[in-house]
Amino acid sequence: VRETQRHISTVKYHEDFEKHKGRFTPVVTDP
């Protein structure tokens, strides 16, 4: 159970990180 909870927390953390990264940093995928 602990492993599952940690995995869920990690996934949620990455989702929030992606949101904030996309919000606060410009998208530079275009050349």
N, C-alpha and C positions, 0 to 999 in steps of 0.2 A: 504493500500500500504506500509506503514512504517513497519508494522509487517512482511510483505512478504520480504521486503528488508533486515530487520534484520535477518530473518531466513536464507536467502540466504547467507548473510555475515557470519553467524555462521557456516553454512555448509562448506563454502569455507575455513574458518579459521580452522575447524577441519581437512579438507582434507590436508591443508598445514602442520598442526601440525603432522599428521600421516606421511607425507612424510619426514619431518625433523626428527621426532623421529626414523623412520626406517633407516634414513641415518646416524644419529649421534650416535645412541645407538645400541649395538649388540642385535641380536635376541636370547632370552634366553628361547624360548618355548621348546627346547629340554631338557630333564632331564640330 
